[in-house]
């Protein structure tokens, strides 16, 4: 059985750790509230904009010359991988990295080359430097300070590479914020643009000037900019939610361990007192 001093030191250590995890939970809860508001305000706009774009694109004949709708055989692809800049958020980052490895293996079997990867998040970038030897872009700053202008520039860069046929497909890999207790790892196609008119409840049959085709030439890039920006906000909210859960679990574990250590300390102390009393009684009888 450990000595009283050892148990006491362990209790002090666990107490210190519990204070840290509890404080981190409170900080993450505050950040979660702000990031949750950001994505919840953005999501309806993204969904409605995408619905309008899909409705008009679906009602235009197949000869519509938008290169961003072009379906080609996959030979060269680009990935946007969104993680976090810091750790202590459970399996949040590891799940994204594992998903990237699976995608990489799948593409390897299909003879598809990953030619470019955008790593949003320092943790993801550090892991991908060991897994991917191609064109790896570090965009970690956007996780700490999300900027629509910078995200739109990256989306435009991907669109230009797609139009020039440098890449045939672009995919996003990120966590979708479903609720405070649920974050869904999502693999979503970014380019070419998917038009799913059959899923829309509202059909748009308005007169548009100068024409729906001219409108879509502006609407499609705008929709892609918003889509990528919403994915970044989704991931940020998911990160804070995952950290709140991780810190709450750590705090609960510390509480359980403190109860066990306190019980052990009391038992050890009682045994020491009993031993001393027996020594005193034994000495007085001699």
N, C-alpha and C positions, 0 to 999 in steps of 0.2 A: 504494500500500500504506500502511495506517495506521502511525503512528509507534509506537514501543515504549511510550511513556507512555499513548497512547490505548488500546492493547490491554490494558495492565496495569490501567488504570482500569476497563475493561469486564469483565475477569476478576474484579476485586474486587466490582463491582456484581452480577454474576451469582452469585458466591459468597454474597453477602449475601441475595439473593433465594432462593437454594436453601435457606439455613438457615431462612428464614421458612416456605417451603412444607413443608419437612420437619417443622418443629415443629407446624405446623397439621395436618398429616396425623396426627401422634401424638395430638394433642388430640382430633381428630375420631374417631380410632379408639377412644379411651377412651369418648367420649360414645356412639359407635355401639354399643359393647358393652352399655352400660346401657339404651339405648333399644330395642335388639334383644331383650333379656331382657324388657322391659316388654310389647312387642307379642306376643312369643311366649307369654308367660304369659296375656295377655288373649284371644288369638285362640281357643283351644279353648273357653273359657267363652262367648264370643260365639257361636261356631258351634253349640254345644250348646243354648244358650238359644234361638237362632233356630230350631233344629230342633224343639224342644219346642213353641214358639209356632206354627210352621207346621203341625205335625202336628195340634195341637188345633184350630187355625183351619180346616184342611182337612177335618176330620171334623164340623164344625158346619154346619148347613144355611145356605142363602144368606140367610136372614132375620136372621142374627146382626147386631145393631144397632151394631157398632163403626164409628164414623164415620171411623176411620183406615184402614179397608179400602175406603172408597168410591172408585169409579172415576168420574171426571168428565172432561168435555171440557176440554182445556188452554186456558185463556185468560190466566191469571196464574200465574207460577211464581216460585220463590225458589231461589237457588243458595248453596251453601256451598263457598267456594274456599279451599283450604289450601295455603299456600306456606311460606316461611321468613322469619325476621327478618333474616338476614344473607346476604351473597352468597358468591362464591368456591366455588360448588357446581355448576359446569358449567352445563348447560341446564336445571337443575331448575326454577327459577322461570319462565323463559321458556316452557317447554313448557306449564305450567299456564295462563299468560296467553294463549298462542296458542290453547289448547283453549277457553278462555272466549270468545275472539273468534269462533271457529267456531260455538260454541253460540249466541252472541248473533245471528250472521248467520242461522243456521238458524231460530231462533225468530222473527226478523224476517220471514223469508219465509213462515212459517206463521201470521203475524199473532198471535203469542203474546207477551205483555208480561212482561218480567222486572221484578218489582215490588220485590224485595228481594235484597240480596247480603250474605252474611256473609264477611268477608275475615279468614281466620286466617293471620297472617303479614304483617309490615311490607312486604316486597317486593311481595307481591300487592296489598296495599292501595294502595301508592303507584302501581302501574300501573293499577289499576282506577279510581282517581279520575279518570284521563284517558279511560277507556273507558266508564264507566258514570256517568250523571248522576242516577240514582234513589236509593233508600234504601240506602245503603252503610254497613254496620256494621263497625267496626274491633275485631277480637278478637285482635290480635297478641300480647297478653300470654299467651294460652293456648298458644302455640307455645313460648315460653320456660319457662313454668311451667304445664304441663297440669293442670287441675283438673276432676275428675269432676263436682263439684257445679255448677260454672259451665257445663260442657258440657251437663249434664242440664237446666239452666235454659234454655239455648238450644234444646235439643230440645223441651222443653215449650212454649216460645214458638212454635216452628214448628208443633207439633201443634195448639195453640189457634188459630193463624191458619188452619190447614187445616180445622179443624172449623167455624170461623166463615165459611168459604168466601172468605176474603180471598186465599188462594192455592189453586191446584188441583194443584200438583205441587212437590216439593222434590227437588233433585238435589245430590249431593256430587261434587266434583271434587278429586281428590287423587292422590298416588303411593302405590301399594300396594307394601310391602316384600316382595319375593320372595326375594332373597338379597343378600349383600354386593355383588355385581356386577350385580344386576338389580333395577331399580325400575320398576314398570309404572304408567303414567299411567292412572287409572281414573275413569270417569264412571258413577256408580251412583245409582239412584233411592232416595230416602229415604222419601218419601211420595207416593202412598198405599202402604201396606205391601204388599209382594209375598209371596204364599203359593205356594210351589212344592212342593206335597206329593208330586208324582210323582218328584222327585229324591231323596227321603229313603229311606234303606235301613231305617230303624227306624220302625215304626208304634206309637204310644202308645195303648193301649187299657186305661187304668186307670180305676178309680172315683175321681172327684174331688169333694171337698166344699168348698163347697156345690154348685158345678157348673162345668163347663168354661167356660161363658160368663163367669161371675164371675171365674174365674182369668185369662182372657184380658184382661179389662178392666185388670188390673194388669200382666200379662205383656207385652202389646204395647208400652205406653209404656216399660217397663223395657228391652225389647229394643232399642227405638229409642235410648234413652240410651246403651246399651253400644255400639251400632253407630256412633254419632257419635264417641264417645270413642275407639273402636278406630281410626277413620279418622284422628283427630288423632295417635295414637301411631304409626300406619303411616307417616304423612307425616314425622314427626320422625325415625324410624329411616331412612327413605329419604333424607332430607336429609343426615344424617351419612354415610351410605354414599356418596352422590353426591359429597360434599366429600372424602372419603378418596380416591376415584378421581381427582377433579380435582387434588388436591394431589400424588398420586403421579405423575400424568401431567406436572404442572408440574416436579416434581423430576427426573424422567427427562429432560425436555427441557433442563433446566438442566445436567444432567450431559453431555448430548450437546454443548451449546453450549460448555461449559467445555473439552471435548476439542478442539473446533475452534479455540477461542481460544488454547488452550495451544500447539497446532500452529502457528497463525499467529504467535504471540509468538516461538516458537523459530526459525521461518523468518526473521522480521524481524530478530531478534537476530543470527542467523548471517550474514545479508546485511550488517548493519551492521559486524560484525567483519571480514568479507571486504573490505568497502570500505575500512576503516581500514588493513588490511594492505596492500592495493594502493597506498593513498596513501603508506604508509611505504616500500614497496619502490620506488615511482616516485620518491620524494624522494631516496632514497639513491643512485639511479643517475644523478642529475643532477650 
